[in-house]
């Protein structure tokens, strides 16, 4: 009875407000989800959400699609601007000679190239300003490493490189190379690895880990097989954390492409592949080592029958094999998770509506699906030659 009277009072308030005035006021409300508005009445939540979907605000979070060998020794990167949960636009497309896009962080892209002498070289790029800077040669540049950008969007950046071959699990040490934009030089160091016994306890492939890292609040995060690796930028140490495991989880494979992490609402989220689809977990406490440090937030049920375009330009439903639908990016503003689907499509899954929509096509029938990769991208104009990058 009380709830009904409350709803009637709210309806009376809405009747007294000018619709145009309400739209102006609500258009200034940040892009937030219903789950963050629990203290607001149901009527207001519904109105705010409806306005967000009918007149979405601009979001700076987008996508970058990297395609290998557009022409011999020429590769292409395309910046995709996200307008809303089911609409994207091509912002820019540019060609370059670097055959690998290895990381994306707050407006910066890191490319790699393997020279004829088997040494790896790197280029840091600020695509919105069309800036490309070749980095000095890395120490032990012949070793294949995991390269990651540590950049908060404003201050000088770092690049962290290390190889699983140079991780001493028994001693808890990681040999790594760190590039500092302040000095424009590399430094080598052997850093502490906490909880290194976690990888010794489980069957896992130590050699490879995939997907972009996550940089949040001065820390880097990677999903590495059945563990999460954390790098603390200030103290320069590594730590392993157990990843959660649901009852229907899939076995860890040699190439765990489904492992993805992202930051949202100030916390790290983990996307675990299950038999039915994916389970989303939240990392609760970075200083807590017990088994309750992860909390399950939601499940995503995947329909593996998707529309594909055949050679004869006809559209039909086709079954996508297990492990082929890969999460590739997350938009916190819109609360949308993006998936890369063969032979070359991007679909979005809205956490608000629980609906999946096709938003972009980047591949053609017959092309190698694995020759293209999708990374998150933040539309941030970073000036690599400014004094801020060296202070």
N, C-alpha and C positions, 0 to 999 in steps of 0.2 A: 504494500500500500504506500509506504513512504517513498519507495523507489519510483512508483508511478507519479506521485505528486511532484517529485524532484524533476522528472522528465517533462511534466507539464509546465513547471516554472521555467525550465530551460527553453522550451518551445516558445513561451511567451516572450522571453528575452530576445530570441532570434527574430520574432515578428516585429519587434520595436526597432531593430537595427536596419540601417540602409544596406542593401546587398552590395552596392558599389563600395561603401566604406569598409565593410567586412572584407571584401576582396583585397583592398589596398592594405589593410592591417595584416591579414593573413599571408599576403604575398611576401611580407618581410620576415615571416617565421622561418627559421633555418630548416634545412632538409633533415627532418628527423622522422623516426618511425613511430607507429602507435605504441610500441613497447616502451618507448621513452616518455610517453605522455600519460602514464597511468594515473597521475594526479589530476588530469584534466577530465572534464565530463565526457560522456560518450558522444553527446551531440557535437561538442567542439572537436573531439578526435575525428569523428566522421567528416566534419566539414573541412578540417585542415588536410586530411588525407585526400579527400575528393579534389580540393584545390590543387594540391601538389601533383596529382596525376593529370588534371585537366590543363593546368598552367605550370608546368615544371620549371623550377629555377635552373640556372646554369650550374653545372657541376664541372669542377676542374679535373676530375678523374676520368681518364680515358684508356685507350688501348694502343699498343704499338704492335704491328704485325710485321714480322721479319721473314722474307722469302729469299732463299738461296738461288743463285745462278739465274737471274733474269736473262742475262747474257753471259758469255764466257768471262769469268773473273769480275762480273758486275752483279751486285746484289741490291736488294731493295728493302727499304723500311717504309711503312705507312703508318701515319698517326691517325687514329680514329677518335673523333669527338663524340662523346656520349651525350645525347640530348635528353632522353628519359629511359625508362626501363625497357623499351622495345624499339628505340630509334637511335641510329648512329649515323654520323656523316664522316666522309673522308676529309680530314683537315689538311693533310699534306702528305706527299709521297716523294721520297728522294732515293737516289742510287749512290752506291759507294762500293769500295773494293774489299770491305771486311766481311769474310764469309761466316762469322759467328757473332750474334748478339748474345752476350753472356749475362747482362744484368741491366735492370732499370730501377732508378731510385730517385723520387722527388724531382723529376724533370731532367735528370742526367741519364744517358745511355752509355754502356761500356761495350765496345766491340773488340774482338780478338782476331788475329791472323797468324797463321803458322808459316814462317818463312822457309826458304829452300834449305837453310841450314838447320831446320827443325827447331828453331827458337821461336817462342811466342812473343808477339808484339801486341800492344794495346792502344786503343784510341778512345778518349773520353769525348762525348759529344753533348752539346746543348742544342738540340734540333730546332727549338723555337727561335733561337738567335743565329742558327746556321753556323755554329762554332764547332770545330773539330781540332783537337789537340792530341798529337802523338806523345805517348808517355815514354820516359827513358826505359831502357831495357831492364827487365826484372832480373834479380839474382836467380840463378838456376833456371833460366828461362826455357830450358829444354824439357823441364818437368811439367806434365799436365797437372794443373791445379784447379781449384774452385775459386773463381774470382768474384768478389762482391763489393759493391759500393756502399760506403757508410756516409750518408749525407742527409742533414735535417732540412734542407731546402734553402738555407741562408749562409751558414758558416762554412769554413774550408772543409773539403771532403777528404776521405781516406778510401783506399782500396785495399781490402784484405784478401790475401792469397794463401792457400795452404792445400796440401795434398794428403789424402788418406794414407799414402805410402810413407809419409813422414810424421805419422801420429804414433807415439809410443803409448799404447793403452795400459801396459803394466806399470810404467813409470808416471803416467798421467801428464804427458808433455806433448805439445804441438809445435812443430817447426813451421814458421810462417814468414811471409814477407808482407810488409805494410808500406803502401805508398802514401806520402803526405803532400797535400797540395801546397802547404805553407813553404816547404823547402824544395818541392818538385824533385824529391829523391825517394828512393826505396831504403828501407831498413830491414834487416833480418833479426829475428828474435825467436827464442824458444819459450813458449808460454805455457802456463799451467792449464791442465784439463781436469776439472772436477768430475767425479762420478764416472770415470773412464771405464769402470768395471761393467757398466750397463751394456756396452757393445760386446763385451766378452761373454756375457751371460746368454746372449740370444744368437740364433742363426741369422746372419745378415751378410749382405754384400758390402764390404768396407770401401770398395773402390769408387762407387759412383753415388752421387745424389743430384737431383734434378730440380728444375724450377727456380724462379726468382726467390731471393731471400726477402726477409722483412726487416726493415729498420724502424725501430720505434723507441723513443725515449732513451737514446744513447746505447741501444743494444741491437745486435743483429741476431736473427733467428733463421735456422734452416731445419727442414724436416729431413732427417738422415735415417733411412730405413725405419726401424721401430723406435727411434729416439729423436728428440729435438735438441739441436746443438745451439747454444747461446753464447754470443761473444759480448763481453762487457767492455765497452769502448774506453771508459775512464781508467779502469783497473787493468785492462788488457789481459784478461783471462777468459778461458772457455769453460763451459759447463754443459754436461749432458743431462737431459731430463727425459724420463719415460713418457712416451706418447700413450694416450689412452687406447683401450682396445675394447670394442663391443663384442657381444656374443656372436654376431654374424659377420665379423670382420673377415677380410680376405687375407690369405697368407702373403707374407712379404716376398716380393719377387725381386729378381736381379735388377729390374728397371722400374722402380716404384714411381711411375709417372703421376699417379693419382695423389701423391703427397703434396699438400698445399697449406701454406700458412698465410694469414693476413692479420692486420691490426684493425680493430673496430671498438669504439667506445672505450678506448684506453686499454684494451686487453688483446692478447693474442688468441686467434681462433685457428683451430685445426680441422681440416676436412678429411675425414677417414672414409676410405672406400669400404662398403659393405656389400653383402649379397644382393640387397634390394636397391642400393644406390649409394648415398653418402650420409654420414653422421657428422654433425658439426659440434665441436667441443670448444669450451672456453678455458683458457689457462687462468686459474684464479689467483695464485699467489706465487710470485717469482722467488720468494724466500722460503717457501714451504716444500719440503721434500717428501711428504707422506703421499699415500696413494689417493688422497682426496683433492689433489691440486688441480684436477681437471673436472669439469662438469659438462655433461651432455646438454646441448641447447636445443637442437632440432634435428629432424631427419628429412632427407630429400629422397623421394621415391622417383626413380628414373624410368621413363618409358623409352626403351631402346629402339622402338620403331620410329624412325624419323623420315621426313621427306627428303629425297635426294633427286638431283637432276641427272638423267641418263644421257648417253651419247645422242639419242634421238630427240633431245630437248623435251622429253616428257617427264613429268613429276610423278613419283610413286613412293609408297612406303617401303622402306628397306630396313632390315634388321642390322643394328650396329653391334659388333662383337664386344664382349666384356673387356673392360679396360681401355676402350677406344674413346670414350667420352671423358675428357679430362678438364677439370676446373683450371682456369688460367688467370683469372683476375677477379677482384671484388671491388665494388663501388660502395663505399660507406655512406655517401650522401643519399643514394637511392636504395640502399640495402638490397643490392642485386649481385648475384654470383654469376660469372660468365664461364661457359664451357666451350672448349674447342672440340668440334665434331667432324669426323671425316665425311666426305673427301676434302672439305675446306669451308666449314661454316662455323659461325659463332652464335650460340644461343644464350639467352639470359634466363635466370631463375630468380623471381622476385620473392624475397622473404615475407613480404606483406601479403601478396595474393596467392602464393604457392603455385604460380603459373610459369610455364616455360615458353619463351618466345624466341623465334629466329630473328636475329638482328643484323647479321652481316654474312656475305659470301666473299671468300678471298681465293678459293681454289677452283680448279677446272677438272672435269672428268678426265681420268687418266694420269693426272699429276700425282707426284709422290706427296702424300699427306704430311709425312714427317719432314719434308723440306721446308715447311713453314712453321713458325712458332709465334705464339701470342703472349705478350707480357703486359702487365699493367703499366700505365704511363700517367704521370701527373703533368698537366699543362702549366708548367712553372718556368718563366723566363730566367734562366740562370746564366749570368755573365761570367764565363770562365776566366776572362782576362782582367777582371776587376780586382781591386786591392783586397776586397773582402775574402777572396779565395786564397789569399796568402797571408792573412793576419791571424 
